[in-house]
Amino acid sequence: MGLIQRMAEAAGIPTISMGNAADRMAYIKPPRALLVKFARGSMLGEPGNSQRQRRIIMDALSALQTMTEPGTIRELPYRWKRPDPS
């Protein structure tokens, strides 16, 4: 994915990657990356938590403007929340 992102960036299209393994993201070296502490396949958080998902998307869009150093990885502060037992 990092290679595709670098090609898009070279064409003038800003990109951002999201992942949950900092070591893999450092190895792949995407132009910009956000680290999230969620399960693989759930980069926006818990299913059904639309408020948090929207916040994460807005954070990602904001990061496109503020992350200017190539290879920057920024960790988002969100953590997986388990549903309350019923």
GIVENWO-V946440 format. One line per field, one symbol per residue. burial: 1 if it has 24 or more other ideal C-beta (glycine too) atoms within 12 Angstrom, else 0. Layout:
BEGIN
burial->???
END
This chain:
BEGIN
burial->01001000100001111111000010000111111101000011100000010001001100110010000011010100000000
END
